[in-house]
Amino acid sequence: MSEKFELPFKNPTIPTTLTPDTRIRFHCYPGITCFNACCRQADVTLTPYDILRLKRRLGLSSSAFLEKYAVPFQIDQDGLPGVKLKTNDAGTCLQLNGDAGCGVYPDRPSVCRYYPLALLALREKDSAEAKEQYTLVKEEHCQGHAEDREIRIDDYRAEQSCEDYDEHNREWYQLILKKKSAGPTVGRPPQTSLQLFFMASYDLDTFRRFVLSDNFSANYVLAQGLRTELEGNDIALLRFAYRFLRQVLFGERTIAEVANAWEKRVEQRAALWRAAVDAEKALRQKAEDEKYSDCADEPYCGDR
């Protein structure tokens, strides 16, 4: 029996899977009667590489892109964060440029490239590797299925330049599949882990500042050559983010830690806790002192 995880969006049904050699009947082009109809009913889940391409295309930082053009949602019951493209109140994608079509077409997200296909990652029981397969999505508004053209799925993927996106998202898909497949043995990640997942997956510019910070260097070994590469190479940074997430989510030691860094963190947290406790005691004592300051010279002041 296979465990199934639908990518890049969730679907409550278990669809019939197709292989790269399966031939589908489909053609979408300017002039087809339903042109842009899918953009007016947009439900587009974004991957890390989608956001990297889109924020470059729009000349924005990742933080600015997320604020202006994305909305968060939960991928699973444990609160793992996901991101969708923002739409207007009618459900139209904000990147739709009227009758001209998609305003970011050369950098359109994976979901848009694959349509009307959905990418699936399936992992056989007791297998460490996931196998990619596909399912066909048919919606009433789409007339592309009635067009007189048959094409192999692999050829369609090449036509839509999907492989570049798959290459840079594949490891992220595997992370989510592993998280889902692990079930209750891993448990709900703590809030800090969920925040780190969001930053490393989607807010790459903030993740870069985090990785290059003194605090990160105090805890993790980062060779100078790698540090230099991460400063200016988004793809290298994305790959490093996946390594970091394996460590955060599953405890895999993908990044070497500074000797005794964990012990130092424990000591620092203990010192901060003691300081917080002492400060709280001081505040309570001050409040008690102030309670009686106005009547300190009067008898039986405390009984009032």
N, C-alpha and C positions, 0 to 999 in steps of 0.2 A: 504494500500500500504506500502511495506517495503522499508526502506532505506538500501542500500547495500554498503558494503565496503569490497573489496577483500583483504584478507590477506593470505600470507605475501607479495604478489606483486599485482600490479594494472593490470587490464585487461579491455579494453574498452567495452567488451561484458558483458551481464548479463547472467551467465551460469545457467544451471539447477542444483538446489541444491539437495544434497543427505544427508541422515540421517546416524547416527551411525550404524543402522541395515542394511543399503543397502549393498548388496554383489557385489563386483567387481571381475573381472577376471584379475589377474595380478600376475606376479612373476618375480623378478630380482635376479640374482645370478651370481657368477663368472663362466664363461664358456658360458653364453648366448651370441649370436652373436653381440649384441649391447652393451656389457659390457663397461662401461666408456664413451659411446657416449654422454650421457647427460653432463658429466663433460667437454667435449670438446666443448660444446655449452652452457656454463654456464651463467646464469643470476640469481644470488642468492642474494636476499635482506636479510640483516642481522638484527636480533632483538637484544635487549640488552643482553639477556641471551646467545644468540649465541656467541656474542663477549666475554662475560665473560668466557665461556667454551673454546673458541679457544685461547684466549690469555694465559690462564693457560696451555693448551695443548702445546703451542709453547714456553712457558717460557718467554713471553714478557709482558711488561706493556701494558695497553690499548692504550696509545699514540703511542707506537712503533708498535703495531699491526695495528692500523689505518693507520699509515704512510706506512707500508710495504705491507699490504695485503688487503687494502680496498680503495674504491673510493666513493666519495659523490654524491648524486643526490637529487632532490627535490621531496618530496612525494606529495605535492599539489601545487596549484597555488599561495599560500601564502608564498611559500619558506620554508615550514617545512622540515628540513633536514633528509635525509635517508642515508643509507650506503649499498653498495653492495660489495661482494667479488671481489677482483681484478682478472683479467684474463690476459693472454698474448695477443699479437696482433692478434692471430688467434682465440681468444675467449675461450681458454682452462683455466680452473681453476688452479691457482698456487699451489693448494694443491693436485693435481693429481700426484700420484707417478708412472708414467708409466703404464705398464700392471698390476702392483700390485693393482691398484685402488686408492681409496681415502687415502691420507696419514694421515688424521685426523678423520678417520671413527668413532671411539667411541665418538667423540665430534663434529660430522658433524652438520651443521646448520639445523634449522627447515624445511626450504624449501626442503632440500635434504632428510630428514627423511620422509616427507609427500609424496614426489613424488611417483606416478603420481597423487596425490591428492593436492588440494589447500584448505586451511582453509579459511572459510568465517565467518565474524561476521555480523549478520543481526539484526537490531533493528526495532521492530514494531513501528508504529507511536504512540506517546504519552506513550511509554514504556521506563523506565529508564534502563532496562536490555537488553543486546544483547544476541542473541542466536547463538551458533556455529553450522555451517553446512559445507558441503564440496562440491566440484565439481571435476570432473574427467578431467585430462589433457591428451590429446592424441597427441603425436608428431610422425612424420613419422619415425624418426630414432629408436623409442622405440619398441622393439619386445616383451616386457614383457606382453603386452595385449593379445598376441597370446598363451601364456602359459596355460596349462591345470590345472589351480588352481583358485578356487573361495574362497574369504575370506570376512568376514564382515569388514566394515570400522573400527569399534571399535577394532576388533581383529588385524587388520593391524596396527593400531595406537599403540597397546600394543606391537606388534612384533618389531616395529621401535622405541620404547621408546619415544613416542611423548608427553606423559602426563607430564613428568617432565618439558619439555620445555614449554608446554602450561601453566602450573601452574605459571611459573616465567615470562611469557610474557603476560599473559591475561590482567593484569591491564594496561600494555602499549598499547595493542590493543584497550582497552576501551578509553584511552586518545585520540588516533588518531581518533577513531570513533566519539567521542564527539566533537572533533575539526571540523571534516568534517560535522557532522550533524548540528552543530550550525550555519553554514553558515555565512551570512553577519552580524548577530547580534553580533558576536565576532570581526570580522574584522581581518585585517592582523596583526599578532603579531609584536611588535617592534623588531629591530635587536637584542637587548640584550636578549629578550625572546627566540629568535631562537638559539642564541649562548648557552644559558643556557640549552635549550632542547637538543642540540647536546652533550654537556658535560655530562649531567645527564643520557642521554640514552646510549651513546656509549663510552665515555672516563671516565670510572668509577674511575680509579686511580687519575685522575685530579679532579674529583668530590669529592673524599675523602679528598684531600688536601684543597679544597674549603670549605667543611663542617667543617673541623677541624681547620680552620683558625681563627685568632682573630677577623677578620672582620665579619665572620659569627656569632660568639658568641656575638658580639656587637649588632647584629640585631635580632637573633633568640634564643629562649630558648631551650637549648639542655641539658637534664638531664645527669648526669655523667655516669649513667649506660648505657644509649643509646649511648653516645659518645664513651665509651669503646667498645661497641659492633660494632659500625661503623668502629672503627680503624682496626679490624681484621676479620670481617665477610662480605664477598662480597655480600651474599644473603641479609643480613640485610640492607646493603648499597643500594642495588638495590631497595628494597621495600621503603626505605626512599627517594630514587630518584623519585619514582612515586608520593609519597606524595608531594614532593617539586614541581614537575611539575604541579600538580593540582592547587597549589597555584600560580605558575608563569603564567600558561595559562588561568586559569578560575577564579582566585581571591579567591579560596576556602581557608579558614583559617585552613589548615591541620597541620601547624607548628606554635606554639605560638611565637609571636614577643615580644621582650624586650619592656617594658613600655617606651613610648615616643621615640622609635627608629625611627619611621617615621619622627617625628618632628625634631629630631636631624639630620637626613639625609638631610632634606630640608634646615636646617640652614647651614650645612656643604657645600651643593651645592651652596647656595646663597653666602657664604663667598668665595668659590672658584671662582664663577662667578665675584664677585666684584674684587678679586685679579687679575683675568685675564684681566678685563677691565682696571684696574689701570696700569697693566704692559704694555698693548697695548698703553695706553695714554703716558706713559713714553717713550716707544720706538719711538712713533711719534714725541714727543717733542725733543728727542735726535737727530732724523734725521733732524728736522728743524734747530736745533742749529748748527749741523755739516755742513749744506748746506751753511751757511753764515760765518763759522769760518775763512775761508781763506781770506776773504776780509772785515772783520769787520771794519777796519780803513779807507777803501776807500769810497768816496762819491758815492751815487747812486748804491751801490753794488747789492741791491735787484732787480735792473732793468735789469741786464745782462741776 
